[in-house]
Amino acid sequence: MLVTSSPVSILKTPKSTPSTTGIKHRMMMGDDYSDLSLSPSSSSDAETSPSPRKRTRVKFDKEVLMVPYKEEPEPERKPEKSAAVVREEVRRAIQRHVSGTDSEAYDRIKETFAVDPRRRDEDNMFAYDVPTHTSLRHHLLGLLSNVASLDRSCNGLVQAVLNSVWLGRDESYIKLYIRFLGNLAAAQGSYLGAVLKMLVNFLGELPKDTGKIPGYPSVHVPVLYSRVHLALRHVMQLIPSGSGTLSPLLSAQFPFASDSAKANIAYTRNLIRVISYAPELQGDILSLITEKLVKIDVHIQVDLEDIEDEVGEDVLQGVSPESVMIEEDDSEDDDDNDSVLSDDSVDDESKRIKAIRDNILKLDGMIDTMFEYYAPPFTLGSLDDKENAFDLLMSHFQNIILPTYRSRHSQFLLFHFSQSSPILVDRFAAMCTELIFNKTQPAIMRQSAAAYLASFVARGAHISGEVVRDVFDLLGTYLNSLRLDYEATCRGPDLRRYGPFYSTAQALLYIFCFRWRDLTTAALEGDTPDQVDELEPEDIMFPPSVKEVLHQAIHSKLNPLKVCSPAIVSQFARMSQHFNLMYVFSILETNKRLRVSSYRSIGAMADPRFSQVEREIRAGDDLGYQLDAYFPFDPYQLPRSRRWVENDYVHWRGIPGLDEDDDSDSEADDNESDEDLSDGTETDDEL
């Protein structure tokens, strides 16, 4: 017989009583018996036959007792210590550690912040020793109350807090953590660099689990970045002199060239946000971004030249504007190309093409961010705002872009915004002109300035005809002056000795090819370019200033048609004959047999702006130096940021009566070399 310490209550019912055997059987089978109504009943009722419409009456044996089930109590959790108790424990732990008495409690506090709640073990289970939210918060409050005691001897604890997982926690903890960072940097100046470096590390591409901490709601990437900027802003407000420490950190933590496009674009966008609360760093930050832009830009051009032309075109066309829009999301999907390229079976050429495309994404996203940053001062800002922004662009152009060869897209920031007003057009043209005329500048800088000025005037859609004529006259006067200076000692074409002359001559030829309509006498009388196109070729005339400067330079001993880019020379020859300006094909034929006296100087020719072109001449082998056809405002090819310059750009326009009927130039048709060059000059890619 079972014995129990507590009686079992029996519910009474006048209708039926289940049998003891039935109850035992249902209990053993685990059935629910709560629906049964149990009551003591006479034995006679139990013996009666059950009615077909009624349940069988059941009667419990009075000697059987039921034992109620009791659940095992859960193990009791230790109650959370109050904030005051934890604060006192933290104070004592720091005090004992600093005095050298005991560091056990100090080490336990370090471990509290060192635990990563996202850590998993071999069974994919989260760490069991993770401190509770309340405990972590109370310990941080204790550190905040004793921040003055966290000297250099507590560096281990401070580093544990700085490296702790904090960015994805709840708002209350974020605010407390930011308060701690500010107080720590203000009270202990030696930790300012560590605090700023930790925050700057979060300005690039964030790990995918940054905003996903167990026990907390997921935090999206834009919110995570906002929290980082909130912390940086708080520290900078408390310590205004911290900008001197922050600036080199921003430069040092910039993503490497091998890092992803997402990392570079995210870092660039976040650097721009830093300017809003640290305006004293505006110049440093914009200069840093421009330097990175130019390096990536040049790297792309070098890589594209190393592969076949058709492959290079496919690479550029394969990057769509949508692929450049790298959003700040929490997507965990990896790039399919990454998994493909990780296969050893993929050849080196495919990997290189993938790297070029990634660099195009970087450059496009970064330069698009810069366009967005500079746009408001020029569209909505005051005159002072516009002038200040343009001064920054001009400074970065002179110090970073202009001295760099093969920069292909970075300079379009200046190209776009300088055309926002006639005053800024004049300022940019004047700056280039001053560099060209300044004999104290290196020859390379002067020649680059000539290329930039010519390309700006030729390609700028908002450059008036008056500006085109003024620049052409100015460069023509300078070219004539150089010719008079050099002709006395000239024995033949020599790029090394007379570089400024050839770069200026090529600039004039380039301007003529694109803006000849603005140089005609009809344009001087007020005709538009479209009206000039309607004239017959024999009615198109050029003023004496245009004809004389070109005629004297081309027929001089310096022979610029031998040194200038063949593509530009060929197009000018066709146009000048078509307009009855001058006939130069005889000079081109003579130049084919001309041996160039080479004054070889490795130092002078080291700059790649002077390409050494090896040709086979009928009179024998000769190494001729020719100017590279580098005009920095040639067609813009980046897919997304192209939208900024589409309306600012002059594309190649066919010449009525010439481009429709190339067969009219019998001289050019007879010359296979000239024909090959002239075929490309009708497209933007050649000129």
WORABEL-V667077 format. One line per field, one symbol per residue. phi: phi as a letter, one per 40 degrees, with the letter a starting at -180 (. if undefined). psi: psi as a letter, one per 20 degrees, with the letter a starting at -180 (. if undefined). burial: 1 if it has 24 or more other C-alpha atoms within 12 Angstrom, else 0. Layout:
phi = ???
psi = ???
burial = ???
This chain:
phi = .cbbcbcbcbccaccabccccccccccccgccbcccbbacaccccccccccccbcccbbcccccbcbccbccccccccccccccccccccdccccccccgcabccccccdcdcccccccbcccgbcccccccdccccccccccccbcccccccbdccccccccccbccccccccccccccdccccccbdccdccccccccccccccdccccbbdgbccbcddccccccccccccccccbdccccccdcccccccdcccccccccccccccccccccbbcccdccccccccdcdcccdcccccccccbcdcccccccccccdcccccccbbcbcccdcccccccccccccccccccccccccdccccccccdccccddcbbcccccccccccccccccccbcdcccgcbbdccdcdcccccadccdccccccccccccccccddcccccccccccccccbccbcccccdccccccccccccccccccccbcbicacccbddccccccccccccccbdccccccccchccdcccccccdcccbbcdccccccccccccccfcccbcddcccccccccccccfcabbccccccccbccccbccadcccccccbccbcbbbdchcabbcbcccbbcbcdcbccccddcbdcbbcccbccdgbccacccccccccbcccccccccccbcccc
psi = pqpqipqppppqpigqoqqhggggghhhijrpjiipopqqqqhhhhiqqpqhjqqppppqphipqpoqppqpqqppqpqpqrhgghghggghggghghijgpjghghhgghgiipoiipqahjkqqpikpqrggggghhhhghhhkhiimahikhggghhghjrohhjarhghgggghgggghghhhnhijgghghggghhjibpqqhjgjnppiqqqprghhghhhghgggggghhhnhiihhhhghghghjpqrhirrhgggggggghghhhhhjmhijgggghggggghgggggghghghhhirqghggghgghioqhhihnoqmakpjpqphhghgiipiiprhghhhgghghhhggggghghhhhghgigghhhirrhgggggghggggghghhgggipqjphhhiighgghhjiqhghghggghghghhgioiiqqhgghhghggggghghhiohjoqhghghggggghgggghghghhhhhjpjrpohghkghghhgghgghggghhkhhiirhhhhijqrhhhhhiqqhiioqqqhhggghgghghjrhhmhihhrphgggghhggghghjkgrojhhhhghhhjpppopnpogghjhpihopoppqoqhirpqoppqpqmooikrppipggihhhjhjjporppqopighhniihnhghhiohghgghhhiiiqhhh.
burial = 000000000000001111110010000000000001111110000100000000001111000000000000000000000000011011111110100000001101111111111100000000000111101111111111111011100111111111111111110011011111111111111011111111111111110011111100001111111111111111110010011011101110111010011111111111111110010011111111111111111111101100000001001100110001110110000000000000000000000111111111111111111110111001000000010011111101110111111111111111111111000111111111111110000011111111111111111111111111111111111111011001100001111111111111111111111111111111100000100110000001110001101111111111111111111111111111111011111001101101110000000010111101000000000001111111111111111111011001111111110100010010110000011011101101111
